[in-house]
Amino acid sequence: MEVAVIGFAQAPNQRHGQTTTNGVEMLVPLFQELLTSRGLSRKDIGFWCSGSSDYLAGRAFSFVTAVDAIGAWPPTMESHVEMDAAWALYEAWVKLLTGEADTALVYGFGKSSAGNLRRVMALQLDPYLVAPLWPDSVSIAALQARLGMQAGLWSEKEMADVAVRSRAAALSNPAAQISGHVNVEDLLSQPFVADPLRAHDCAPITDGAAAVLLATGDRARELCERPAWITGFAHRVDTQNIGLRDLTTSVSAAKAAADANVDGIDVAEIHAPFTHQDILLRNAMGLDSSVVMNPSGGALCGNPMFAAGLARIGSAATEIMAGRAGRALGHATSGPALQQNLVCVLEGR
């Protein structure tokens, strides 16, 4: 069974988005845009799958409220993951492979500005030994960045170079939260947020949503002139105990990349919420200088929680569908210091 991405849409990445915390106001226009672009209606979708977090929304079963964006009629086959929606995409891909549906719509949403994101993210840590200390996500990333610098794997300048490249690329992305031409010297003159990380080294707090449309075989060819066929999909996990793994590399990313077969990649959309993680992931996955990195600007220019990973896969697929790439990689991460990594390889034929 062949499965392809045939459409992608995302809401504008904003520091403070819609006044609602349930995502419906972001999702309704997003679904309309995506379905209209392929001449479909809600009743044409065989399976829906979403990614979000009740911890981020601050109430139980918030994703059920978001289902209002789909509508109560006709009845739908729907599922949800308490993860970035890139993992919902994996579930939808498996669903289509079973033959139970020939189309699927995957979406993710998050309103990070509704609470203290750095504190909320501490809830994903070891609940016995680490989470009670409330180490925030930026400070943990700073520990990782410092270890890499001490090992000579990257420098403050190289980290700033990533930010410069990302913001310049984001100029062509109307949904980006941050974009523009900056220089390394100006960035390095700014104060630390958590030594050795400065503001440009960290993804911004972002409200937003993303949606991806999948279809199988002839249905995909019927709906899209150049589908982005999924030829490799893999997810690997490292231990959540950050003291039991080498934070200067990512075994899970390397294994996922190998399993998905990233050889011959033209474009890579990497979900790296911190500049040093861009360098770390490129090294772990063996992506050389010929690969175009994050033409959308990546998570450093807009990082809506539980949608940013899906947006990386959607952005990679867009490069295929637009004819700008023949083989692309979409990557998503979750957990502290790149604990979980998912790699999706797409091809145009």
Stockholm file with secondary structure:
# STOCKHOLM 1.0

chainA/1-349         MEVAVIGFAQAPNQRHGQTTTNGVEMLVPLFQELLTSRGLSRKDIGFWCSGSSDYLAGRAFSFVTAVDAIGAWPPTMESHVEMDAAWALYEAWVKLLTGEADTALVYGFGKSSAGNLRRVMALQLDPYLVAPLWPDSVSIAALQARLGMQAGLWSEKEMADVAVRSRAAALSNPAAQISGHVNVEDLLSQPFVADPLRAHDCAPITDGAAAVLLATGDRARELCERPAWITGFAHRVDTQNIGLRDLTTSVSAAKAAADANVDGIDVAEIHAPFTHQDILLRNAMGLDSSVVMNPSGGALCGNPMFAAGLARIGSAATEIMAGRAGRALGHATSGPALQQNLVCVLEGR
#=GR chainA/1-349 SS CCEEEEEEEECCCBSSCCSCSSSHHHHHHHHHHHHHHTTCCGGGCSEEEEECCHHHHTSTTHHHHHGGGTCSSSCCCEEEESSCHHHHHHHHHHHHHTTSCSEEEEEEEEEGGGSCHHHHGGGGSCTTTTGGGCCCHHHHHHHHHHHHHHTTSCCHHHHHHHHHHHHHHGGGCTTCSSCCCCCHHHHHTSCEEETTEEGGGBCCCBEEEEEEEEEEHHHHHHHCSSCEEEEEEEEEECCSCGGGSCTTSCHHHHHHHHHHTCTTCSEEECCCSBHHHHHHHHHHHTCCTTSEECTTCCGGGCCBTTTHHHHHHHHHHHHHHTTSCSEEEEEEEESTTSCEEEEEEEECC
#=GC SS_cons         CCEEEEEEEECCCBSSCCSCSSSHHHHHHHHHHHHHHTTCCGGGCSEEEEECCHHHHTSTTHHHHHGGGTCSSSCCCEEEESSCHHHHHHHHHHHHHTTSCSEEEEEEEEEGGGSCHHHHGGGGSCTTTTGGGCCCHHHHHHHHHHHHHHTTSCCHHHHHHHHHHHHHHGGGCTTCSSCCCCCHHHHHTSCEEETTEEGGGBCCCBEEEEEEEEEEHHHHHHHCSSCEEEEEEEEEECCSCGGGSCTTSCHHHHHHHHHHTCTTCSEEECCCSBHHHHHHHHHHHTCCTTSEECTTCCGGGCCBTTTHHHHHHHHHHHHHHTTSCSEEEEEEEESTTSCEEEEEEEECC
//
